[in-house]
Protein backbone atom coordinates (compact mmCIF):
# COMPACT_ATOMS: atom_id res chain seq x y z
CA UNK A 1 0.00 0.00 0.00
CA UNK A 2 1.37 3.44 -0.95
CA UNK A 3 2.01 5.65 2.06
CA UNK A 4 0.71 9.22 1.99
CA UNK A 5 0.57 12.39 4.11
CA UNK A 6 -1.25 15.72 4.06
CA UNK A 7 1.18 17.91 2.13
CA UNK A 8 1.15 20.78 -0.32
CA UNK A 9 -0.52 24.12 0.40
CA UNK A 10 -1.68 22.96 3.84
CA UNK A 11 1.94 22.45 4.97
CA UNK A 12 3.28 25.85 3.90
CA UNK A 13 4.62 27.82 6.84
CA UNK A 14 4.91 24.67 8.94
CA UNK A 15 7.71 22.62 10.47
CA UNK A 16 7.16 18.86 10.54
CA UNK A 17 9.12 15.74 11.37
CA UNK A 18 9.59 12.50 9.42
CA UNK A 19 6.13 11.29 10.47
CA UNK A 20 4.44 14.47 9.28
CA UNK A 21 3.87 15.58 12.89
CA UNK A 22 4.29 19.25 13.81
CA UNK A 23 7.50 20.64 15.29
CA UNK A 24 6.14 24.18 15.54
CA UNK A 25 3.52 23.77 18.25
CA UNK A 26 0.61 23.84 15.80
CA UNK A 27 -1.90 21.15 14.86
CA UNK A 28 -1.00 18.44 12.32
CA UNK A 29 -1.40 19.65 8.71
CA UNK A 30 -4.78 18.75 7.25
CA UNK A 31 -5.29 18.80 3.52
CA UNK A 32 -4.84 16.85 0.32
CA UNK A 33 -3.20 13.46 0.80
CA UNK A 34 0.03 13.13 -1.19
CA UNK A 35 1.89 9.91 -1.96
CA UNK A 36 5.41 9.66 -0.54
CA UNK A 37 6.57 7.54 -3.47
CA UNK A 38 8.82 9.81 -5.58
CA UNK A 39 6.97 10.90 -8.72
CA UNK A 40 9.71 11.45 -11.30
CA UNK A 41 8.46 13.35 -14.37
CA UNK A 42 8.90 11.57 -17.69
CA UNK A 43 11.26 13.22 -20.19
CA UNK A 44 8.31 14.26 -22.36
CA UNK A 45 6.64 15.93 -19.37
CA UNK A 46 9.61 18.20 -18.68
CA UNK A 47 9.89 21.75 -19.99
CA UNK A 48 13.14 23.46 -21.02
CA UNK A 49 14.91 25.48 -18.35
CA UNK A 50 14.66 29.02 -19.73
CA UNK A 51 14.23 31.36 -16.75
CA UNK A 52 16.72 32.27 -14.01
CA UNK A 53 16.08 31.74 -10.32
CA UNK A 54 17.62 34.81 -8.72
CA UNK A 55 19.11 34.06 -5.32
CA UNK A 56 20.17 37.49 -4.08
CA UNK A 57 23.78 36.23 -3.93
CA UNK A 58 25.91 38.35 -6.25
CA UNK A 59 28.47 35.72 -7.25
CA UNK A 60 25.74 33.17 -8.02
CA UNK A 61 23.40 35.49 -9.90
CA UNK A 62 26.20 37.21 -11.80
CA UNK A 63 28.65 34.42 -12.57
CA UNK A 64 26.89 31.09 -11.89
CA UNK A 65 23.28 31.87 -12.78
CA UNK A 66 20.88 29.11 -11.74
CA UNK A 67 17.90 28.17 -13.91
CA UNK A 68 14.44 27.51 -12.52
CA UNK A 69 14.25 23.74 -12.39
CA UNK A 70 18.02 23.18 -12.17
CA UNK A 71 19.72 20.86 -9.69
CA UNK A 72 22.71 22.48 -8.02
CA UNK A 73 25.13 21.10 -5.44
CA UNK A 74 26.99 23.16 -2.86
CA UNK A 75 30.24 21.29 -2.20
CA UNK A 76 32.53 22.03 0.71
CA UNK A 77 34.17 20.72 3.82
CA UNK A 78 33.32 21.68 7.41
CA UNK A 79 33.78 25.35 8.13
CA UNK A 80 33.49 26.57 4.54
CA UNK A 81 30.13 28.27 5.06
CA UNK A 82 27.70 25.84 3.41
CA UNK A 83 24.95 26.42 5.97
CA UNK A 84 25.38 30.20 5.93
CA UNK A 85 25.24 30.28 2.13
CA UNK A 86 22.09 28.14 2.07
CA UNK A 87 20.46 30.43 4.64
CA UNK A 88 21.31 33.45 2.49
CA UNK A 89 19.88 31.79 -0.64
CA UNK A 90 16.65 30.95 1.17
CA UNK A 91 16.40 34.53 2.49
CA UNK A 92 16.87 36.13 -0.91
CA UNK A 93 15.63 33.75 -3.59
CA UNK A 94 12.74 34.61 -5.92
CA UNK A 95 10.70 31.41 -5.43
CA UNK A 96 6.98 31.03 -4.78
CA UNK A 97 7.56 28.45 -2.06
CA UNK A 98 10.55 27.01 -0.23
CA UNK A 99 10.99 23.51 1.22
CA UNK A 100 13.94 22.90 3.52
CA UNK A 101 14.84 19.26 4.28
CA UNK A 102 17.17 18.92 7.27
CA UNK A 103 18.50 15.37 7.19
CA UNK A 104 20.72 14.38 10.12
CA UNK A 105 21.08 18.02 11.17
CA UNK A 106 22.09 19.16 14.67
CA UNK A 107 19.13 20.06 16.89
CA UNK A 108 20.38 23.60 17.48
CA UNK A 109 20.66 24.27 13.74
CA UNK A 110 17.22 22.76 13.13
CA UNK A 111 15.64 24.98 15.77
CA UNK A 112 17.11 28.04 14.07
CA UNK A 113 15.51 27.04 10.77
CA UNK A 114 12.16 26.43 12.48
CA UNK A 115 12.25 29.88 14.08
CA UNK A 116 13.22 31.63 10.83
CA UNK A 117 10.56 30.04 8.62
CA UNK A 118 7.87 32.24 7.10
CA UNK A 119 4.44 31.73 5.56
CA UNK A 120 5.79 30.24 2.30
CA UNK A 121 8.53 28.06 3.80
CA UNK A 122 8.20 24.48 5.06
CA UNK A 123 10.85 22.81 7.21
CA UNK A 124 11.03 18.99 7.26
CA UNK A 125 13.44 17.75 9.89
CA UNK A 126 14.98 14.53 11.17
CA UNK A 127 17.90 15.35 13.44
CA UNK A 128 21.11 13.36 13.72
CA UNK A 129 19.85 11.31 16.69
CA UNK A 130 16.90 9.88 14.74
CA UNK A 131 17.05 6.37 13.21
CA UNK A 132 18.25 6.12 9.61
CA UNK A 133 14.75 5.26 8.39
CA UNK A 134 13.42 8.55 9.72
CA UNK A 135 16.32 10.52 8.25
CA UNK A 136 15.75 9.03 4.80
CA UNK A 137 11.99 9.47 5.11
CA UNK A 138 12.39 13.18 5.91
CA UNK A 139 14.08 13.67 2.54
CA UNK A 140 11.26 11.76 0.84
CA UNK A 141 8.59 13.86 2.54
CA UNK A 142 10.31 17.08 1.48
CA UNK A 143 10.52 15.90 -2.14
CA UNK A 144 6.86 14.79 -2.15
CA UNK A 145 5.79 18.13 -0.63
CA UNK A 146 7.77 20.07 -3.24
CA UNK A 147 6.17 17.96 -5.96
CA UNK A 148 2.68 18.69 -4.64
CA UNK A 149 3.42 22.43 -4.69
CA UNK A 150 4.78 22.22 -8.24
CA UNK A 151 1.53 20.52 -9.31
CA UNK A 152 -0.21 23.74 -8.24
CA UNK A 153 1.95 25.66 -10.73
CA UNK A 154 4.37 27.09 -8.17
CA UNK A 155 8.08 27.64 -8.64
CA UNK A 156 9.59 25.83 -5.66
CA UNK A 157 13.05 25.97 -4.14
CA UNK A 158 13.89 22.62 -2.53
CA UNK A 159 16.88 22.67 -0.17
CA UNK A 160 18.30 19.27 0.75
CA UNK A 161 20.83 19.49 3.57
CA UNK A 162 22.62 17.29 3.13
CA UNK A 163 22.85 14.81 0.26
CA UNK A 164 25.77 13.10 1.99
CA UNK A 165 23.68 12.45 5.10
CA UNK A 166 20.87 11.07 2.93
CA UNK A 167 23.41 8.66 1.42
CA UNK A 168 24.64 7.73 4.91
CA UNK A 169 21.11 6.93 6.12
CA UNK A 170 20.45 4.86 3.00
CA UNK A 171 23.71 2.97 3.52
CA UNK A 172 22.81 2.12 7.14
CA UNK A 173 19.43 0.75 6.07
CA UNK A 174 20.75 -1.26 3.13
CA UNK A 175 23.71 -2.74 4.98
CA UNK A 176 21.41 -3.78 7.84
CA UNK A 177 19.16 -5.46 5.25
CA UNK A 178 22.10 -7.49 4.00
CA UNK A 179 22.88 -5.67 0.76
CA UNK A 180 26.52 -6.05 -0.24
CA UNK A 181 28.83 -3.06 0.04
CA UNK A 182 30.58 -1.41 -2.87
CA UNK A 183 32.99 1.51 -3.01
CA UNK A 184 33.75 3.09 0.37
CA UNK A 185 31.17 0.80 1.98
CA UNK A 186 28.19 2.10 -0.01
CA UNK A 187 25.81 -0.53 -1.43
CA UNK A 188 24.86 0.16 -5.07
CA UNK A 189 21.25 0.83 -4.04
CA UNK A 190 22.32 3.99 -2.22
CA UNK A 191 23.02 5.75 -5.51
CA UNK A 192 19.68 4.61 -6.91
CA UNK A 193 18.02 6.21 -3.87
CA UNK A 194 19.86 9.48 -4.52
CA UNK A 195 18.87 9.45 -8.20
CA UNK A 196 15.19 8.91 -7.37
CA UNK A 197 15.20 11.95 -5.08
CA UNK A 198 17.21 14.24 -7.33
CA UNK A 199 15.32 13.38 -10.55
CA UNK A 200 12.04 14.70 -9.12
CA UNK A 201 13.42 18.24 -9.50
CA UNK A 202 12.95 20.05 -12.78
CA UNK A 203 10.71 22.37 -14.74
CA UNK A 204 7.30 21.39 -16.08
CA UNK A 205 4.97 23.38 -18.30
CA UNK A 206 3.47 24.93 -15.16
CA UNK A 207 5.69 25.05 -12.10
CA UNK A 208 9.20 23.96 -11.26
CA UNK A 209 11.38 22.51 -8.52
CA UNK A 210 14.88 23.95 -8.24
CA UNK A 211 17.08 21.77 -6.05
CA UNK A 212 19.91 23.13 -3.92
CA UNK A 213 21.68 20.19 -2.25
CA UNK A 214 24.64 20.51 0.08
CA UNK A 215 27.36 17.89 -0.26
CA UNK A 216 30.08 17.49 2.36
CA UNK A 217 33.30 17.26 0.40
CA UNK A 218 36.76 17.01 1.97
CA UNK A 219 38.67 17.45 -1.28
CA UNK A 220 38.90 13.75 -2.15
CA UNK A 221 37.66 13.54 -5.73
CA UNK A 222 37.30 9.77 -5.33
CA UNK A 223 34.53 10.15 -2.77
CA UNK A 224 31.67 8.12 -4.32
CA UNK A 225 28.88 10.34 -2.98
CA UNK A 226 30.48 13.46 -4.44
CA UNK A 227 31.08 11.65 -7.73
CA UNK A 228 27.47 10.50 -7.88
CA UNK A 229 26.19 13.97 -6.99
CA UNK A 230 28.22 15.62 -9.74
CA UNK A 231 26.83 13.15 -12.28
CA UNK A 232 23.24 13.83 -11.19
CA UNK A 233 23.36 17.62 -10.82
CA UNK A 234 23.23 20.46 -13.34
CA UNK A 235 26.03 22.37 -11.70
CA UNK A 236 28.05 22.75 -8.56
CA UNK A 237 29.22 25.54 -6.31
CA UNK A 238 32.59 24.65 -4.78
CA UNK A 239 33.45 26.31 -1.47
CA UNK A 240 37.09 26.85 -0.52
CA UNK A 241 38.47 26.43 3.00
CA UNK A 242 41.29 28.84 2.11
CA UNK A 243 38.85 31.58 1.07
CA UNK A 244 36.67 30.96 4.11
CA UNK A 245 39.67 31.29 6.41
CA UNK A 246 40.55 34.55 4.66
CA UNK A 247 37.13 35.88 5.63
CA UNK A 248 35.37 35.87 2.25
CA UNK A 249 31.66 35.12 2.22
CA UNK A 250 30.58 33.26 0.28
CA UNK A 251 33.86 31.36 -0.07
CA UNK A 252 33.07 30.31 -3.65
CA UNK A 253 35.95 28.91 -5.67
CA UNK A 254 34.74 30.37 -8.94
CA UNK A 255 37.07 28.40 -11.21
CA UNK A 256 36.05 25.08 -9.61
CA UNK A 257 32.33 25.91 -9.90
CA UNK A 258 29.95 25.73 -12.85
CA UNK A 259 26.31 26.18 -13.80
CA UNK A 260 25.29 24.14 -16.83
CA UNK A 261 22.04 26.08 -17.11
CA UNK A 262 23.50 29.60 -17.18
CA UNK A 263 23.73 29.92 -20.96
CA UNK A 264 20.11 28.80 -21.30
CA UNK A 265 18.71 31.39 -18.87
CA UNK A 266 21.03 34.42 -19.05
CA UNK A 267 21.19 37.03 -21.78
CA UNK A 268 24.17 36.71 -24.19
CA UNK A 269 25.82 39.89 -22.86
CA UNK A 270 25.49 38.55 -19.31
CA UNK A 271 27.12 35.23 -20.29
CA UNK A 272 29.92 37.09 -22.04
CA UNK A 273 30.50 39.35 -19.02
CA UNK A 274 30.74 36.32 -16.73
CA UNK A 275 33.40 34.83 -19.02
CA UNK A 276 35.44 38.03 -18.86
CA UNK A 277 35.43 37.97 -15.06
CA UNK A 278 36.24 34.26 -14.90
CA UNK A 279 39.18 34.83 -17.24
CA UNK A 280 40.48 37.63 -15.00
CA UNK A 281 40.10 35.45 -11.89
CA UNK A 282 42.04 32.67 -13.65
CA UNK A 283 44.86 35.11 -14.45
CA UNK A 284 44.98 36.29 -10.85
CA UNK A 285 45.17 32.73 -9.58
CA UNK A 286 47.83 31.75 -12.12
CA UNK A 287 50.09 34.67 -11.13
CA UNK A 288 49.41 34.54 -7.38
CA UNK A 289 52.52 32.61 -6.34
CA UNK A 290 54.84 34.73 -8.46
CA UNK A 291 53.34 37.97 -7.15
CA UNK A 292 53.79 36.75 -3.59
CA UNK A 293 57.51 36.51 -4.37
CA UNK A 294 57.56 39.96 -5.92
CA UNK A 295 57.49 38.83 -9.54
CA UNK A 296 54.96 40.92 -11.47
CA UNK A 297 53.69 39.60 -14.83
CA UNK A 298 54.40 41.74 -17.87
CA UNK A 299 51.59 40.62 -20.18
CA UNK A 300 48.77 43.14 -20.54
CA UNK A 301 45.79 40.87 -19.62
CA UNK A 302 47.43 39.89 -16.33
CA UNK A 303 48.32 43.50 -15.54
CA UNK A 304 44.72 44.57 -16.17
CA UNK A 305 43.39 41.75 -13.97
CA UNK A 306 45.78 42.76 -11.18
CA UNK A 307 44.72 46.41 -11.47
CA UNK A 308 41.09 45.34 -11.11
CA UNK A 309 41.67 42.79 -8.36
CA UNK A 310 40.08 44.93 -5.65
CA UNK A 311 36.93 45.46 -7.69
CA UNK A 312 36.74 41.76 -8.54
CA UNK A 313 37.11 40.82 -4.86
CA UNK A 314 34.40 43.31 -3.89
CA UNK A 315 32.03 41.77 -6.45
CA UNK A 316 32.70 38.23 -5.19
CA UNK A 317 32.01 39.16 -1.57
CA UNK A 318 28.50 39.46 -0.15
CA UNK A 319 27.88 42.11 2.45
CA UNK A 320 24.61 42.54 4.29
CA UNK A 321 21.39 41.16 2.86
CA UNK A 322 20.26 40.02 -0.60
CA UNK A 323 21.28 42.01 -3.67
CA UNK A 324 18.67 42.81 -6.32
CA UNK A 325 19.37 41.17 -9.72
CA UNK A 326 19.36 44.54 -11.48
CA UNK A 327 22.05 45.79 -9.09
CA UNK A 328 24.15 42.65 -9.60
CA UNK A 329 23.99 42.93 -13.38
CA UNK A 330 24.80 46.64 -13.27
CA UNK A 331 27.84 46.04 -11.05
CA UNK A 332 28.93 43.17 -13.30
CA UNK A 333 28.72 45.41 -16.38
CA UNK A 334 30.75 48.11 -14.61
CA UNK A 335 33.39 45.57 -13.60
CA UNK A 336 33.67 44.20 -17.13
CA UNK A 337 33.90 47.72 -18.51
CA UNK A 338 36.86 48.36 -16.21
CA UNK A 339 38.60 45.14 -17.26
CA UNK A 340 38.00 45.64 -20.97
CA UNK A 341 38.95 49.32 -20.99
CA UNK A 342 42.21 48.31 -19.39
CA UNK A 343 43.24 45.77 -22.04
CA UNK A 344 41.78 47.52 -25.05
CA UNK A 345 39.13 44.94 -25.91
CA UNK A 346 35.72 46.10 -27.04
N, C-alpha and C positions, 0 to 999 in steps of 0.2 A: 504494500500500500504506500502511495506517495505521501510523504510528510508535507504539511503546509502550516503557515502561520499568517496572522493578520499583519500585512505589510503594505507598503505603498504610501499613499497620501496620509493615512491614519497614523503612520509612524514618524512623520516629519516632526522635527523639534523634540524628539524623544531620545532617551538613552536606554538601551535594552541589553540583556545578556544573551548567552547562547541558547537559552530556552525561550527567548522572546519575552521574558519577564522584565518589568521596569527596573531601572537603576537610578531613576530620577525622582522617586517618591510619588509618581503619578499612578493612575490605574493602568492595567494592561491595555495595549492598543487593541482597538476593536474596529474591524473593517473588512475589506475584501481579503479572502483567503488566498495566499500565494504559495505555489509549490516551491519547495527548497531544492528540487532537482535543477541543476544549472540548465538554462534554456539558451543554448548557443545558436545565434542566428545563422541560417544557411548563407552561403556566399551570394546567392541571388537575392537575398533579403537585405543585404548590406547596401548602404549608400556611400558614394565617394566622400572622403574627408576633404572638405573645401573651405571650412571656416576656422579661424583661429579661436582658441580658448585663452583669453588674456588672463594672466595670473597676478598681475600687479608687481611681479618681480622683474626688474629691468633686464638683467642678463638673460632670463628665459624668454621674455616677450621680444626682446630686441635681437638676440643672437641664436636662440634655440626655440623658436616659436612652435608651440604645441597646437595640433589640430584638434577640433572637437571630435571625439571618438577615437583618439590615439591612445596608445598604451605606452607609458613612459616609466622607466625605472630610475630611482634615485639611489646611486651606488656610493657607499662610503663606509669606512670603519668607525668604531666608537669615537666620539668626540669631534666628528667632522661637521656636525650641525644638521644632520638629517631631520631630526624632529623639529628643530626651529624652522628649517626651510619649509617643511610640510605645513606647519602652523601658519606661516606667512602666506603660502599658496591658498590655503583654505580661507584665510581672512580677506584675500584680495581678488579671488578668482571670479570670473563673470559666468557663473553657472546658475541654473534655476534651482537646483537642489544639490546637497552635498551628503555623501554617506562616508563615514569614517569607521573603518574596521580595525580595531585594536586587538591584535592576535598575540597573546603571550606578553602583553605590555605590563610594566610595573604599575601597581595600584595607584601610586601618587600621580604618575603621568596620566593614567586613565581618568582620575578624578578631575584633573585640570581640563581635559577635553570635555567632560560632562558639564562642568561649570561654564565653559566658554560657548557651548552650543547655542544656536539661535533657532528661529522658527522654521528655517528651511534646511537644517542640519540634523542628521541622525547619527548617533554614536552606537556602534555594536561592539561589545567588549567581552573578551574572555582573558582575564589576567594570567600571569605566568604560573600561578599556583593551581590553575584549573586543569583537569585531566586533558590529555591530548584530543580526545573526541570533542570536548567542548570548544577547544581552541580552533580546531578545523571547522566545526559547525558554525562558529561565529563568522568566519570568512564566507561560508556558504550563505548564511542569512543576509550578510551585507550585499553580496552579489545578487541574490534573489530580490532584495528590496530595491536595489538600483535598477534592476530589470523591470520591476513593476512600475517604477517612476518613469522610465523611458517609454513604456507602453502608453503612458498618458501624454506623450509628446514632449517631455521635459529633457533639457540638456543637463545631464547629471555628472558631477565629479565624484568618482569613487576612489577613496584613499585606502590602500591596503598596507598596513604597517604591522608586521613586515612579511614579505614574501618568504624570507628565509625561515621565519618562525612557523609559517604555514607548512613549509617543507619539513621542518623538524617534527611538527605534530603528526603529519602524514607518515613520516618514517617510523615514529614510535608505534603507531597503530598497525602499520603493515608488518613490521618486524615481530610484534607481539602475535600477529595472526599467522606467522610462519613463513611470510614471503622472503625469499632469498635476497641478500644484500648485493648491491652492485658497487659502483664507484663511491668511495668515501663513506660506505655504509648505507647508502640510499638505495632502497629497492626501486626497480624500474617504475612501479606504479606511482611513486611519488611525483614523477615528472608528468605523468598523465593527469594526476590531480591538479597540478599547477596549470596545465594547458586548459583543462575544463573551466577553471575559474577565470583565467586571463581572456580566453576566447569569447566570453560573454560580452566584453567591452566592444565598443564600436559604434558607428553611426548608422542609423536606419533612415528611412524616408522622413519620418517624424520622430525626433528625439535622438539622443546619443548618450553613451556612457564613455567618459574619458577616465582612464585608469592611471593613477599615480601610485606606484608600488615602491616601497623602500626595500632595498636589498643590502644586507650587511655584507661588506666586502673588505677583506683585509689585504688586498693587493695580490692575492694568489689567483692568477688567471685560470688555474686548473680547477678551481672550486666548481663542482658540478652544478650547484644551485645558481651561481652567477652565470655560468655558461648557458644553462637552460633558460634563465630569465632573458639574457641578451637575444637568444634565438626567438623568443616569444614576443618581445616588445618592439615597439616602433621607434624607440630611441632611448637614450640613457643620459642621465646627468651624473657625471662623476665628481665626487667631492674629494678634495685634497686635504690631508692632514697638515701638510706644510702650510697651505694657505690659511687653514683654520687657526693654526698656532700663531700665524702672523697677524691675526685679528680681522681677516676679511670675512664678511658675511654678504651673500652666501659664498662658501669656499669652493666655487665651481671651477674645476679644471676644464677650461673651455676647449682645449685642443683634444682632450680625451672624451668629450661629450658630443652627442649628435642628436638631431631630430630629423627622422626620415620623412616627416610630414610637413616640414617648414616650406619647402618649395611649392607644395600644393595649396598652402593656405596664405602665404605672404605675397605681397605685391613684388614684381620683379626688381624694382629699385630697392626694396627692403632686403631681399635676398642678396643682391649685389653689395649693399652696404655691410651686411653681416660678414660677407666674404672678405671685404677690405679690412675689417677689424680683426677677424681671425688671422689674416695674413700678418698683420702688424704684431699681434700677440705671439705668433710663431717666431717672428724675427727677434722679438724681445727675449723669448725663452732660449733661442739658439745662441744669442750673444751674451747671455747672463753670466756665465762663468768667466768669459774673457773680460767683461766689464768689471767684474768683482776684483780682477787682478790689475785693473787699470788699462786694459787694452780696449780702445774704442774702435768699432768697425768704421771703415772708410767708404762703404757703399751707401749710396743715397737712400734706398728704401730703409735700411737699418737706422740711419741717422734720423730720418723722419719719424720712424716708430719710437726711437728713444726720446726725441723732442716731445712727442705726444704721450709719453708713458703716463704722466700724471693724469691727463684727461681720460685715458683708457682705464686706468685704475679706478678713477672716480665713477665711471660708467658701470664698471663691474661690481662695485660695492652697492649695497642697499642700505640706505639710512632712513629711519623712521618707518612710516606705514607704506601701504601700497602706492605704486606710481601709475598714473593714468596712461593707457596705451599711447594716446596722442603725445604726451610728454616724452615717453620713452622713444618714440619714433623721431620726434623733433631733436632730442639730444643725440640720437644715433646719427642723424643727418649732419648735425653740426660737427660731430666727432670725425665723420668720414670726410667732410669738407676740409677740416684741418689737416688730416693725413694726406689727402689728395693734393691740396694746395702746396704742401711741403715737397712732394716728389714730382710735381708737374703733370700728374695724370689728370685727365678730364673726368 
